[in-house]
């Protein structure tokens, strides 16, 4: 394996799929898709998820020297305010900057999607820069960008909101044509020599179940092929931890953080960004957070 430059510019913790849960028996709050979510939690997920293992992460991130936390969505289970409040308490404990995007569970009902309940609790703090990309924001345009790192080795995080409210049995997202146009415009505004990390809740590849796919994921895949300076595509949603270097297929490094709350399968990634590549440490929960695997990747796409 080719080793990358040892100089680290930025350490990023990638976490996702918290599924903070609040069970409600209020019939007015259950008159929606939420009744299915409550039953699913009680009958299947309750025994497999643990909020307790999320609690040590803010302190652990500080000990590891994390510079930025990327929160990949599904903070809630059924978009209840009580669930978002748990997520907001978590972000307040972080001593470093963070960027949060919603997942399908964060717009679980048509009302929560229409009234932007997620954005009442999570608005990403942005560095003050004089740059045209500041015009775009996640709530209004479904895309926003953040620069990080030293000026001579700057990386950009391009965050997407591809969520939408769906029917009772669907959790599909949508990468819309308008959103694609915004992304292309943004890529045209960022200097060509500055690499990009693209951050979305959904994978762009088709899922095992069509009802969980990202609609127009193929369009997103083609966009990634057109822009080789998109070095990493980060996502959650599947609860399947993945580190896949697809640069040989004209695609970026793919990182799925898995779910940070899913019991013994709990996982997240620590990314050490370097000038010519990165190191990815995979952390797993086995009673405490332990580094289980390390991958070193060199940027090869031109």
N, C-alpha and C positions, 0 to 999 in steps of 0.2 A: 504494500500500500504506500502511495506517495505521501510523504509528510508535508503539511502546510507550514507556512511561516509561524514561528512561535509567538509573535507579537499579537496580543489580543486587544482589539479596539472596543469591543462591546460584549457584555455577557447578558444574554436574554433567557429568561425563564418562560417557556411556553406551556401554559396550563389550559385545561378546558373541561367542560361537562361536569360542573359541580353538582347540579341537580339538587340545590337546596330545596327542601320540601316543607310545606305547611298543609296539613290535612284540614279541610273545612267540611262542615256538615250543613252549612247555610244553604238552603235550597235555591236561593236567588243567585248564589255564586256558583252553584253546580248546574244551573240551567244552560249548559254549553258543553263543549268538548272536555271541559275540566272534570266532569264526572268519570270519563274514561281514564283520564290521567290519574285520578285518585285511586280508582280500582286497580289500575296497573301497578301503582306504587305499593299498595297494600298487599296484593296477591303475588307479585313477582320481585319488584325492585327493592323493597324495604330491607330484605335480608342480605342484599349484595352491595349496598352503598353505606358509607359512613362519613358523616360530617366531621367526626373527631380527627380523622387523618388530615383534614384540610387545615386545622387550627395551627399546627407547628410551622406551616410553610412561610409566613412572613418573616419569622425569626430566622429560619433556615436560609431563606434567600439572602438576608443581610449577611449571615455568616459566610455564604458562598461568594459574596461580592457581586451580586446580581445588579446590573445597571438598569434593566427594563423588564417589566412583566407583561407578557401578551396573554390576555384572557379571552379564550376562543369561543365563548358563548355557552348556551344552556346553563346559565347561572341558576336559573329557576327550574321548577318542574312543570308548574301550570300557570306561570305568570301572575301569581298572587303577590300583592304588595309585601306581605310578610316574608316571602321568599327573596324578593329583591332587596329587602332591608338586611337580610343575612349576608347577601353578597356585598352590599354597600359597607357593612361593618368589616368585612374582610379587606376591601380595598383601603379603608381608612387605617388599617394596621400596616400597610406596606410603606416602607421607608424610601422607596424608589419610585420613579415614574411608572405608570401602567397605561395600557391601551386595552379597552374592552370592546368587543363586538357582540351582537346578539346571536343566539342560536334559535332554532325552531321552537324550542320550549319557552323562549322569552317573548314570543308573540303567539302564545298558545291559543288564545281566543280571538275572535274578530274584533272584539272591543279593545283588548289589550294592544292589538296591532294598530287599530285605528287611532287610539288615543296615545300611542307611543309610551306606554308605561315603562318600558326598559330605559328610555332616555330621561325619565324623571329621576333616575338613580345613577345613571352612568353617562357622564359627559367627559370625554377625554381632554385632558389638559394639553395644550399645544404650546410649543416654543414660539416666541414672537420672532418671526422672520419676515423680511420684506420680499415676498415671492408670490407670483400669481396663484400657486397651488393652494394658498390659504383660503381662496374663495370656496373650495369644496369642503363640505362637512358631511359626516356619516348620516345624520338624521335626515337632512334635506336631499342629498344627492346619492346616498348609499355608498359613498366612497370618500375617504380623506387620507392625507399623507402626513407623515411626521419624519423630520430629519434627525439622525442620531450619529454620534461619533465626531471625531475631529474634522475640521474643515477640509483637510487634504485627503481624508479617507472616509468620507461621509457615506452612510447607508441611509436609505429611505424605507420606512414601513408604510406600505399602501394597504389600508384596511378596507374591507368590503362588508356591506350589510346586504346579504342575498336572501334574507328571511322574508316570509309572508305568512299570513294566516291561511290555513287550509281546512279542508273538511275533516270529518271525524276520524278517518283512517289514514290520512296523508300527513307527511312531514316534509314535503318537497320544498326546495328553495328555488329561486329564479335569478339567473344572471341576465338581466334585461338588456335589450339593445341600447337603450338610453344609457344604462350603466356602463356598457362596453364602450360607448362613445366617450363618456367621461374619463374612463381609464386611459383610452388612447390619447385624449387631450392632455391628461396629466403627464403621461410618459413623454409627450412632446415638449413639456415644460421643464422637466427635470434634466439637468446636464447629462449628456450621453455617457460620460465616464463615471457616473455615480450609480452603484448597484442598488437593487431594490429587493425587498422581501414582500411578497404578496400574502396577505393574511385574511382568511375567510373561514367561516364555520364549516362549510361543506367541502368535501372532496369534489374534484371535477370529473373523476372517473365514475361510470355508472355503478350503482350499488347493487347488492344481491337482490334487493327489493325495489322495484320501480317507484313505489310510493314514498321512498326515502331519498330519491335522487335530486340532484341539482338540475333543474330544467335549463337548457342551453349550456350545460357543462361542456359540450363539445366545442362551443364557441369560445369558452374560457380556455380550453386546452389549446386551441389554435392561436389565441392571443399569446399564451405562454411560449409557444414555439416561435412566434414572430419577434419576441423580445428576449434575447438571450441574457440581457443584464438583469432580468428577474432571476435571482440566484436561488431563492428558496420559496416554495409554496407551503404555507403552514395552515393546517386545518384541524378540526376535531370531528364531532358528530358520530363517528363510527364506533368509538370506544375501543378501537384496535390500534395499539401503539405501532408506529411504522417509521422507519428511517430508510428511504429508498432513493438512491442516486440514479436519476433517469437522464442525466446529461447526455449519455450516449444515444438517447432517443429524442434529442432536441427539446428536452423538458428540464425543468429545474430539479433541485433536490427537494423531495417530498417529505415533510415531517408531519405526522399525525401524533399529537401528544397523548392520545387516549384520554381516559377519564381520571381526573385526580382524586375522585371520591369512590371509585368502584372497588372497595374492599381489597382483597389480595391481588387484584388485577389493576389497582390504582397506579397511574404512571404520569410522568411529565418529562419534558426535555429541557436541558440546560445547553444553550448554544453559545459557543465561544467564537464570535465573529473575528476574522482575520482579513488581511488585505487580499490574499490570494486563495482563501478557502475558509473552512470552519471546522471546529470540533464539536461533536454532539454527544453529550452524556445523557444516557437514558436512566431515569430514576424510577424505582419501583417501591411499592409499599410492602414491607414484610414485618410489620410491627413498628417500624420506623422507616424513614425515607433513606434508601440505599442506592448508590450508583451501581448499576448492573451491567452496563455496556457502554463502550465508547467507540465512536466512528470518526475518522478523519477524512475530510473531503476537500479536494482541490478543485477550484473553478476551472472548467475546461471549455465551457461554451463561449464562443466568440461572436 
